[in-house]
């Protein structure tokens, strides 16, 4: 009589569960070994018991089989997406590199370098570019100078207003604070004018001098007026002063 079909469910009895695990584990390892030998298959088997104990089998080495599994776990779609993304980045890098080289070449041409390979049309285009850049630079310079002049004029007007305000304050200060001093000064000036007038009106008490005193040093030739005779001694005394008398 054959064995009945065993219901697949967890064995509640601990001893029976452990016995069943040992028997079926050994049978599984035996079947894996037989399959690898009979069919020349690469088989890796890993079993953990309920207590955490490890049982393993690898026909070609467990680590080698696991590495092969990791390489094959990626689907072809993932590989295609990765390749497509890599190709996109490569094209983007190629475009940026070509643009960078073109900009460097244009910069050298604008600086007047490497003009030998250029044709006449390219040189004309380069000349137009330089003329346009020069015109824009001149316009910008003119605009900046105009703005600076307007700023200076605005500052000038501002300083002029400040100067007018200071003048007005000075006039107010002189009118308010120095009004009494100005009146006193005017009275003093009028008094001095009156005193000078009265002094000039009085007659002089002393006789004016007929001649101013003079000092004659050195030899001076005296020329007598026509029709007069002067004695020799007087002429000599009046015309010469000895050095020891000075």
C-alpha positions as CSV (number, residue, x, y, z in Angstrom):
1,X,0.0,0.0,0.0
2,X,1.5,3.4,-1.0
3,X,2.2,6.3,1.2
4,X,-0.5,9.0,1.4
5,X,0.0,12.5,0.2
6,X,1.6,14.7,2.9
7,X,-0.1,18.0,3.5
8,X,2.3,20.9,3.1
9,X,2.1,22.9,6.2
10,X,4.3,23.8,9.1
11,X,5.0,20.9,11.4
12,X,4.0,21.9,14.9
13,X,6.0,19.2,16.6
14,X,9.5,20.5,17.1
15,X,11.2,17.1,17.1
16,X,9.4,16.0,14.0
17,X,10.2,19.3,12.3
18,X,13.9,18.9,13.0
19,X,14.0,15.3,11.7
20,X,12.1,16.3,8.6
21,X,14.5,19.2,7.9
22,X,17.6,17.0,8.2
23,X,16.2,14.3,5.9
24,X,15.0,16.6,3.2
25,X,18.2,18.8,3.4
26,X,20.4,15.8,2.8
27,X,18.1,14.7,-0.1
28,X,18.2,18.2,-1.6
29,X,22.0,18.4,-1.4
30,X,22.2,14.9,-2.9
31,X,19.8,15.8,-5.8
32,X,21.8,19.0,-6.5
33,X,25.1,17.0,-6.7
34,X,23.6,14.4,-8.9
35,X,22.1,17.1,-11.2
36,X,25.5,18.8,-11.5
37,X,27.2,15.6,-12.4
38,X,24.7,14.1,-14.7
39,X,23.8,17.2,-16.6
40,X,27.1,19.2,-16.3
41,X,25.2,22.1,-14.7
42,X,26.6,24.8,-12.4
43,X,24.6,24.6,-9.2
44,X,24.8,26.6,-6.0
45,X,22.6,25.8,-3.0
46,X,22.3,27.8,0.2
47,X,20.1,26.7,3.1
48,X,19.6,28.4,6.5
49,X,18.0,26.4,9.3
50,X,15.4,27.9,11.7
51,X,18.3,28.3,14.1
52,X,20.3,30.3,11.6
53,X,22.8,27.5,10.7
54,X,24.1,27.6,7.1
55,X,24.3,24.7,4.7
56,X,25.7,25.3,1.2
57,X,26.7,23.5,-1.9
58,X,28.4,24.8,-5.1
59,X,29.5,22.6,-8.0
60,X,31.9,25.2,-9.4
61,X,32.4,27.2,-6.2
62,X,29.7,29.1,-4.5
63,X,31.4,32.6,-4.8
64,X,32.0,32.1,-8.5
65,X,28.4,31.0,-9.1
66,X,27.1,34.0,-7.2
67,X,29.3,36.5,-9.2
68,X,27.9,34.9,-12.4
69,X,24.4,35.3,-11.0
70,X,25.0,39.0,-10.3
71,X,26.2,39.6,-13.8
72,X,23.1,37.9,-15.3
73,X,20.6,39.5,-13.0
74,X,20.5,42.7,-15.0
75,X,17.9,42.5,-17.8
76,X,18.7,43.5,-21.4
77,X,16.4,46.5,-21.1
78,X,18.4,47.9,-18.3
79,X,21.6,47.4,-20.3
80,X,20.0,49.1,-23.3
81,X,18.9,52.1,-21.2
82,X,22.4,52.5,-19.6
83,X,24.0,52.3,-23.0
84,X,21.6,54.8,-24.4
85,X,22.3,57.2,-21.6
86,X,26.0,56.8,-21.9
87,X,25.8,57.4,-25.7
88,X,23.8,60.6,-25.0
89,X,26.4,61.9,-22.6
90,X,29.1,61.1,-25.0
91,X,27.4,63.1,-27.8
92,X,26.8,66.0,-25.4
93,X,30.5,66.0,-24.4
94,X,31.5,65.9,-28.1
95,X,29.3,68.9,-28.9
96,X,30.6,70.9,-26.0
97,X,34.2,70.1,-27.0
98,X,33.6,71.1,-30.6
99,X,32.0,74.4,-29.5
100,X,34.9,75.1,-27.1
101,X,37.4,74.6,-29.9
102,X,35.4,76.9,-32.3
103,X,35.3,79.6,-29.7
104,X,39.0,79.4,-29.1
105,X,39.6,79.6,-32.9
106,X,37.3,82.6,-33.2
107,X,39.1,84.3,-30.3
108,X,42.5,83.8,-32.0
109,X,41.1,85.3,-35.2
110,X,39.8,88.3,-33.4
111,X,43.3,88.8,-31.8
112,X,44.9,88.6,-35.3
113,X,46.3,85.2,-34.9
114,X,46.1,82.1,-37.2
115,X,44.7,84.2,-40.2
116,X,46.6,82.2,-42.8
117,X,44.0,79.5,-43.5
118,X,41.1,82.0,-43.8
119,X,39.7,82.9,-47.2
120,X,39.0,86.4,-48.5
121,X,35.3,86.1,-47.6
122,X,36.1,84.9,-44.0
123,X,38.5,87.8,-43.6
124,X,35.8,90.3,-44.8
125,X,33.4,88.8,-42.3
126,X,36.0,89.1,-39.6
127,X,36.6,92.7,-40.5
128,X,32.9,93.5,-40.3
129,X,32.8,91.9,-36.8
130,X,35.7,94.0,-35.6
131,X,34.1,97.2,-37.0
132,X,30.8,96.4,-35.3
133,X,32.5,95.7,-32.0
134,X,34.5,98.9,-32.3
135,X,31.4,100.9,-33.0
136,X,29.6,99.4,-30.0
137,X,32.6,100.1,-27.8
138,X,32.6,103.8,-28.9
139,X,28.9,104.1,-28.3
140,X,29.3,102.7,-24.8
141,X,32.2,105.0,-24.1
142,X,30.2,108.0,-25.3
143,X,27.3,107.0,-23.1
144,X,29.5,106.6,-20.0
145,X,31.1,110.0,-20.6
146,X,27.7,111.6,-21.0
147,X,26.4,110.0,-17.8
148,X,29.5,111.2,-16.0
149,X,29.1,114.8,-17.3
150,X,25.4,114.8,-16.2
151,X,26.5,113.6,-12.8
152,X,29.1,116.3,-12.5
153,X,26.6,118.9,-13.5
154,X,24.1,117.7,-11.0
155,X,26.8,117.9,-8.3
156,X,27.6,121.4,-9.4
157,X,24.0,122.5,-9.2
158,X,23.8,120.9,-5.7
159,X,26.9,122.7,-4.5
160,X,25.6,126.0,-6.0
161,X,22.4,125.6,-4.0
162,X,24.4,124.9,-0.8
163,X,26.5,128.0,-1.5
164,X,23.4,130.1,-1.9
165,X,22.0,128.8,1.3
166,X,25.2,129.5,3.2
167,X,25.3,133.1,1.8
168,X,21.7,133.7,2.9
169,X,22.5,132.4,6.4
170,X,25.5,134.6,6.6
171,X,23.5,137.7,5.6
172,X,20.9,136.9,8.2
173,X,23.5,136.4,10.8
174,X,25.1,139.7,10.0
175,X,21.7,141.5,10.0
176,X,20.5,139.9,13.2
177,X,23.6,139.5,15.4
178,X,25.8,142.5,14.3
179,X,23.2,145.2,13.7
180,X,24.0,147.0,17.0
181,X,27.7,146.8,16.2
182,X,27.2,148.3,12.8
183,X,25.2,151.2,14.2
184,X,28.0,151.9,16.8
185,X,30.6,151.8,14.1
186,X,28.6,154.3,12.0
187,X,28.3,156.7,15.0
188,X,32.0,156.4,15.7
189,X,32.8,157.3,12.0
190,X,30.5,160.3,12.1
191,X,32.1,161.6,15.3
192,X,35.5,161.3,13.9
193,X,34.5,163.2,10.8
194,X,33.0,166.0,12.9
195,X,36.1,166.2,15.1
196,X,38.4,166.4,12.0
197,X,36.3,169.2,10.6
198,X,36.4,171.3,13.7
199,X,40.2,170.8,14.0
200,X,40.8,172.0,10.5
201,X,38.6,175.1,11.1
202,X,40.8,176.4,14.0
203,X,43.8,178.6,13.1
204,X,47.2,177.2,13.5
205,X,49.2,178.6,16.5
206,X,52.6,177.9,15.1
207,X,54.2,179.5,12.1
208,X,54.9,177.1,9.2
209,X,58.5,176.3,8.4
210,X,59.9,178.2,5.5
211,X,62.1,175.4,4.4
212,X,62.7,171.8,5.3
213,X,66.1,170.8,6.8
214,X,68.4,169.0,4.5
215,X,71.6,167.0,5.0
216,X,74.3,167.1,2.4
217,X,76.9,164.4,2.5
218,X,79.9,164.4,0.2
219,X,81.1,166.8,-2.5
220,X,78.5,168.8,-4.4
221,X,79.4,171.4,-6.9
222,X,77.6,174.6,-6.0
223,X,76.7,176.8,-8.9
224,X,75.9,180.4,-7.9
225,X,73.1,182.2,-9.7
226,X,74.0,184.7,-12.3
227,X,74.9,188.1,-11.2
228,X,76.0,187.1,-7.7
229,X,79.5,186.7,-6.1
230,X,80.2,184.5,-3.1
231,X,83.5,184.7,-1.2
232,X,85.9,181.9,-1.6
233,X,85.9,180.9,2.0
234,X,82.1,180.6,2.1
235,X,82.0,178.7,-1.1
236,X,84.6,176.3,0.1
237,X,82.7,175.8,3.4
238,X,79.4,175.3,1.8
239,X,80.5,173.0,-1.0
240,X,82.8,170.6,0.9
241,X,82.4,168.7,4.2
242,X,85.5,167.0,5.6
243,X,85.3,163.3,6.2
244,X,86.2,163.6,9.9
245,X,83.1,165.8,10.5
246,X,80.6,163.1,9.4
